[in-house]
Amino acid sequence: MVVNLLRDRYRVDLAGLQAACESNYAQLMRLLPDMREGSGERRIALSQGDHLLGVLVLEVLEACPYTTTLRVRQEYTLPWLPSPQMEVRVYHDARMAEVVSAEHARRLRSIYPYPNAAMHQPDEKSQLNLFLGEWLSHCLACGHELAPVL
């Protein structure tokens, strides 16, 4: 039996990746509209009744005329759940935002051979951009301003 390796090889869905990055841009602009001015950070709480489930933190790391780099992270998560953290590059001229690093992985590739030493999925970059979109959508739908404790 001959295995066709080309048939099973992962191919980047460029249109899908671009759509995810465009959606991420639109959502980030709703959550942090002043990011181009380099305004510090915004904290969005996610609660269930009086119980705080977590806080999404959007922090501007670098603001340039055409791009902004953000750190997106979650604080106050459940003790058994790892806290997601990623860097996102926002391209204002193209109206796109893409994940450029997550956790300790810097400079994500579009495709990874599998298996690999770091055990990245072949479509790791696409999965991270889709996750960012779902995370931002959830915060837009269910989040609220984090009121300071007095």
Contacts in CASP RR format, 6 or more apart in sequence:
PFRMAT RR
TARGET T0000
AUTHOR 0000-0000-0000
METHOD contacts of the structure
MODEL  1
MVVNLLRDRYRVDLAGLQAACESNYAQLMRLLPDMREGSGERRIALSQGD
HLLGVLVLEVLEACPYTTTLRVRQEYTLPWLPSPQMEVRVYHDARMAEVV
SAEHARRLRSIYPYPNAAMHQPDEKSQLNLFLGEWLSHCLACGHELAPVL
10 111 0 8 1.000
10 114 0 8 1.000
10 122 0 8 1.000
10 123 0 8 1.000
11 111 0 8 1.000
12 110 0 8 1.000
12 111 0 8 1.000
12 123 0 8 1.000
12 126 0 8 1.000
13 126 0 8 1.000
16 126 0 8 1.000
17 110 0 8 1.000
17 125 0 8 1.000
17 126 0 8 1.000
17 129 0 8 1.000
18 96 0 8 1.000
20 126 0 8 1.000
20 129 0 8 1.000
20 130 0 8 1.000
20 132 0 8 1.000
20 133 0 8 1.000
21 96 0 8 1.000
21 97 0 8 1.000
21 98 0 8 1.000
21 129 0 8 1.000
22 95 0 8 1.000
22 96 0 8 1.000
23 133 0 8 1.000
24 88 0 8 1.000
24 96 0 8 1.000
24 97 0 8 1.000
24 98 0 8 1.000
24 129 0 8 1.000
24 132 0 8 1.000
24 133 0 8 1.000
24 136 0 8 1.000
25 90 0 8 1.000
25 91 0 8 1.000
25 95 0 8 1.000
25 96 0 8 1.000
25 97 0 8 1.000
26 95 0 8 1.000
27 133 0 8 1.000
27 136 0 8 1.000
27 137 0 8 1.000
27 140 0 8 1.000
28 35 0 8 1.000
28 58 0 8 1.000
28 70 0 8 1.000
28 88 0 8 1.000
28 90 0 8 1.000
28 97 0 8 1.000
28 136 0 8 1.000
29 35 0 8 1.000
30 140 0 8 1.000
31 42 0 8 1.000
31 44 0 8 1.000
31 58 0 8 1.000
31 136 0 8 1.000
31 139 0 8 1.000
31 140 0 8 1.000
32 39 0 8 1.000
32 42 0 8 1.000
32 58 0 8 1.000
32 60 0 8 1.000
32 70 0 8 1.000
35 58 0 8 1.000
35 60 0 8 1.000
35 63 0 8 1.000
35 68 0 8 1.000
35 70 0 8 1.000
35 90 0 8 1.000
36 63 0 8 1.000
36 68 0 8 1.000
36 92 0 8 1.000
37 63 0 8 1.000
38 60 0 8 1.000
38 63 0 8 1.000
38 68 0 8 1.000
39 60 0 8 1.000
40 59 0 8 1.000
40 60 0 8 1.000
41 57 0 8 1.000
41 58 0 8 1.000
41 59 0 8 1.000
41 60 0 8 1.000
42 57 0 8 1.000
42 58 0 8 1.000
43 55 0 8 1.000
43 56 0 8 1.000
43 57 0 8 1.000
43 58 0 8 1.000
43 145 0 8 1.000
43 146 0 8 1.000
44 55 0 8 1.000
44 56 0 8 1.000
44 58 0 8 1.000
44 139 0 8 1.000
44 143 0 8 1.000
44 144 0 8 1.000
44 145 0 8 1.000
44 146 0 8 1.000
45 52 0 8 1.000
45 54 0 8 1.000
45 55 0 8 1.000
45 143 0 8 1.000
45 144 0 8 1.000
45 145 0 8 1.000
45 146 0 8 1.000
45 147 0 8 1.000
46 52 0 8 1.000
46 53 0 8 1.000
46 54 0 8 1.000
46 55 0 8 1.000
46 56 0 8 1.000
46 138 0 8 1.000
46 139 0 8 1.000
46 142 0 8 1.000
46 143 0 8 1.000
47 53 0 8 1.000
47 54 0 8 1.000
47 143 0 8 1.000
47 144 0 8 1.000
52 76 0 8 1.000
53 76 0 8 1.000
53 77 0 8 1.000
53 78 0 8 1.000
54 74 0 8 1.000
54 75 0 8 1.000
54 76 0 8 1.000
54 77 0 8 1.000
55 74 0 8 1.000
55 75 0 8 1.000
55 76 0 8 1.000
55 146 0 8 1.000
56 72 0 8 1.000
56 73 0 8 1.000
56 74 0 8 1.000
56 135 0 8 1.000
56 139 0 8 1.000
56 143 0 8 1.000
57 71 0 8 1.000
57 72 0 8 1.000
57 73 0 8 1.000
57 74 0 8 1.000
57 75 0 8 1.000
58 70 0 8 1.000
58 71 0 8 1.000
58 72 0 8 1.000
59 70 0 8 1.000
59 71 0 8 1.000
59 72 0 8 1.000
59 73 0 8 1.000
60 68 0 8 1.000
60 69 0 8 1.000
60 70 0 8 1.000
61 69 0 8 1.000
61 70 0 8 1.000
61 71 0 8 1.000
61 87 0 8 1.000
62 68 0 8 1.000
62 69 0 8 1.000
63 69 0 8 1.000
66 91 0 8 1.000
66 92 0 8 1.000
66 93 0 8 1.000
67 89 0 8 1.000
67 90 0 8 1.000
67 91 0 8 1.000
67 92 0 8 1.000
68 89 0 8 1.000
68 90 0 8 1.000
68 92 0 8 1.000
69 87 0 8 1.000
69 88 0 8 1.000
69 89 0 8 1.000
69 90 0 8 1.000
69 100 0 8 1.000
70 87 0 8 1.000
70 88 0 8 1.000
70 89 0 8 1.000
70 90 0 8 1.000
71 85 0 8 1.000
71 86 0 8 1.000
71 87 0 8 1.000
71 88 0 8 1.000
72 84 0 8 1.000
72 85 0 8 1.000
72 86 0 8 1.000
72 87 0 8 1.000
72 88 0 8 1.000
72 132 0 8 1.000
72 135 0 8 1.000
73 83 0 8 1.000
73 84 0 8 1.000
73 85 0 8 1.000
73 86 0 8 1.000
74 83 0 8 1.000
74 84 0 8 1.000
74 85 0 8 1.000
75 83 0 8 1.000
77 83 0 8 1.000
84 102 0 8 1.000
84 103 0 8 1.000
84 131 0 8 1.000
84 135 0 8 1.000
85 102 0 8 1.000
85 103 0 8 1.000
86 99 0 8 1.000
86 101 0 8 1.000
86 102 0 8 1.000
86 103 0 8 1.000
86 128 0 8 1.000
86 132 0 8 1.000
87 99 0 8 1.000
87 100 0 8 1.000
87 101 0 8 1.000
87 102 0 8 1.000
88 97 0 8 1.000
88 98 0 8 1.000
88 99 0 8 1.000
88 100 0 8 1.000
88 132 0 8 1.000
89 97 0 8 1.000
89 98 0 8 1.000
89 100 0 8 1.000
90 96 0 8 1.000
90 97 0 8 1.000
91 97 0 8 1.000
91 98 0 8 1.000
97 132 0 8 1.000
98 125 0 8 1.000
98 129 0 8 1.000
99 108 0 8 1.000
99 125 0 8 1.000
99 128 0 8 1.000
99 129 0 8 1.000
99 132 0 8 1.000
100 106 0 8 1.000
100 107 0 8 1.000
100 108 0 8 1.000
101 107 0 8 1.000
101 108 0 8 1.000
102 108 0 8 1.000
102 128 0 8 1.000
105 118 0 8 1.000
105 120 0 8 1.000
105 124 0 8 1.000
108 124 0 8 1.000
108 125 0 8 1.000
108 128 0 8 1.000
109 120 0 8 1.000
109 124 0 8 1.000
109 125 0 8 1.000
110 125 0 8 1.000
111 122 0 8 1.000
111 123 0 8 1.000
112 118 0 8 1.000
112 120 0 8 1.000
112 121 0 8 1.000
112 122 0 8 1.000
112 124 0 8 1.000
113 122 0 8 1.000
114 120 0 8 1.000
114 121 0 8 1.000
114 122 0 8 1.000
121 127 0 8 1.000
END
